[in-house]
Amino acid sequence: MAEAERLVSFSLLGQEYRLYTETSEEEMAAVLSLVKELLEKNSGGRKSGALPASRVAVLTCLNIASDYLRIKGEFDLYKKKTEGIIGRINEEIGGDL
């Protein structure tokens, strides 16, 4: 069952954000934790603002998109292989009937 929409407030790169979401508190906490970790990684761990926040945000988005596409490609390959195996199993089962 979907949760009721609620207002979530959080801070990223020195900016405060508020949004409405049906995402559970646990999932939202995990998402924010990952985003903050990736932002920190892409800022080089520097708190002094050596890179502008907008650049850190763009680098983080590009890294997330790259990871997503790599994982999607791996999943698509896995799915194709699995479908082939299932097809061969079905042929074997069908041939024995």
CYANA upper distance limits for C-alpha pairs under 8 A (distance plus 0.5 A):
  2 ALA  CA     22 GLU  CA      7.35
  3 GLU  CA     22 GLU  CA      5.82
  3 GLU  CA     23 THR  CA      7.49
  3 GLU  CA     24 SER  CA      7.29
  4 ALA  CA     22 GLU  CA      6.10
  5 GLU  CA     20 TYR  CA      6.58
  5 GLU  CA     21 THR  CA      5.55
  5 GLU  CA     22 GLU  CA      4.83
  5 GLU  CA     23 THR  CA      8.27
  6 ARG  CA     20 TYR  CA      5.75
  6 ARG  CA     21 THR  CA      6.07
  6 ARG  CA     22 GLU  CA      6.91
  7 LEU  CA     18 ARG  CA      7.15
  7 LEU  CA     19 LEU  CA      6.04
  7 LEU  CA     20 TYR  CA      4.92
  7 LEU  CA     21 THR  CA      7.06
  8 VAL  CA     18 ARG  CA      6.00
  8 VAL  CA     19 LEU  CA      5.89
  8 VAL  CA     20 TYR  CA      6.59
  8 VAL  CA     21 THR  CA      7.65
  9 SER  CA     16 GLU  CA      7.72
  9 SER  CA     17 TYR  CA      6.10
  9 SER  CA     18 ARG  CA      4.85
  9 SER  CA     19 LEU  CA      7.15
 10 PHE  CA     16 GLU  CA      6.35
 10 PHE  CA     17 TYR  CA      5.84
 10 PHE  CA     18 ARG  CA      7.02
 11 SER  CA     15 GLN  CA      5.91
 11 SER  CA     16 GLU  CA      4.91
 11 SER  CA     17 TYR  CA      6.43
 12 LEU  CA     16 GLU  CA      7.10
 12 LEU  CA     17 TYR  CA      8.13
 12 LEU  CA     36 LYS  CA      7.57
 13 LEU  CA     39 LEU  CA      8.47
 13 LEU  CA     53 ALA  CA      6.63
 23 THR  CA     27 GLU  CA      6.85
 23 THR  CA     28 MET  CA      6.63
 24 SER  CA     28 MET  CA      6.59
 25 GLU  CA     29 ALA  CA      6.50
 26 GLU  CA     30 ALA  CA      6.74
 27 GLU  CA     31 VAL  CA      6.62
 28 MET  CA     32 LEU  CA      6.59
 29 ALA  CA     33 SER  CA      6.49
 30 ALA  CA     34 LEU  CA      6.68
 31 VAL  CA     35 VAL  CA      6.65
 32 LEU  CA     36 LYS  CA      6.47
 33 SER  CA     37 GLU  CA      6.59
 34 LEU  CA     38 LEU  CA      6.65
 35 VAL  CA     39 LEU  CA      6.52
 36 LYS  CA     40 GLU  CA      6.56
 37 GLU  CA     41 LYS  CA      6.69
 38 LEU  CA     42 ASN  CA      6.60
 38 LEU  CA     60 THR  CA      6.77
 39 LEU  CA     43 SER  CA      6.58
 39 LEU  CA     56 VAL  CA      6.92
 39 LEU  CA     57 ALA  CA      7.28
 39 LEU  CA     60 THR  CA      6.48
 40 GLU  CA     44 GLY  CA      7.01
 40 GLU  CA     45 GLY  CA      5.85
 40 GLU  CA     46 ARG  CA      8.34
 41 LYS  CA     45 GLY  CA      6.45
 42 ASN  CA     56 VAL  CA      6.34
 42 ASN  CA     59 LEU  CA      7.09
 42 ASN  CA     60 THR  CA      6.73
 43 SER  CA     49 GLY  CA      8.48
 43 SER  CA     50 ALA  CA      8.28
 43 SER  CA     51 LEU  CA      6.93
 43 SER  CA     56 VAL  CA      6.20
 46 ARG  CA     50 ALA  CA      7.16
 49 GLY  CA     53 ALA  CA      7.94
 51 LEU  CA     55 ARG  CA      6.99
 51 LEU  CA     56 VAL  CA      7.03
 52 PRO  CA     56 VAL  CA      6.94
 53 ALA  CA     57 ALA  CA      6.59
 54 SER  CA     58 VAL  CA      6.69
 55 ARG  CA     59 LEU  CA      6.59
 56 VAL  CA     60 THR  CA      6.56
 57 ALA  CA     61 CYS  CA      6.68
 58 VAL  CA     62 LEU  CA      6.67
 59 LEU  CA     63 ASN  CA      6.67
 60 THR  CA     64 ILE  CA      6.62
 61 CYS  CA     65 ALA  CA      6.60
 62 LEU  CA     66 SER  CA      6.55
 63 ASN  CA     67 ASP  CA      6.61
 64 ILE  CA     68 TYR  CA      6.55
 65 ALA  CA     69 LEU  CA      6.64
 66 SER  CA     70 ARG  CA      6.69
 67 ASP  CA     71 ILE  CA      6.60
 68 TYR  CA     72 LYS  CA      6.42
 69 LEU  CA     73 GLY  CA      6.52
 70 ARG  CA     74 GLU  CA      6.78
 71 ILE  CA     75 PHE  CA      6.57
 72 LYS  CA     76 ASP  CA      6.53
 73 GLY  CA     77 LEU  CA      6.69
 74 GLU  CA     78 TYR  CA      6.66
 75 PHE  CA     79 LYS  CA      6.49
 76 ASP  CA     80 LYS  CA      6.62
 77 LEU  CA     81 LYS  CA      6.69
 78 TYR  CA     82 THR  CA      6.51
 79 LYS  CA     83 GLU  CA      6.53
 80 LYS  CA     84 GLY  CA      6.76
 81 LYS  CA     85 ILE  CA      6.79
 82 THR  CA     86 ILE  CA      6.60
 83 GLU  CA     87 GLY  CA      6.52
 84 GLY  CA     88 ARG  CA      6.77
 85 ILE  CA     89 ILE  CA      6.69
 86 ILE  CA     90 ASN  CA      6.58
 87 GLY  CA     91 GLU  CA      6.71
 88 ARG  CA     92 GLU  CA      6.73
 89 ILE  CA     93 ILE  CA      6.61
 90 ASN  CA     94 GLY  CA      6.33
 91 GLU  CA     95 GLY  CA      6.39
 92 GLU  CA     96 ASP  CA      6.89
 93 ILE  CA     97 LEU  CA      7.07
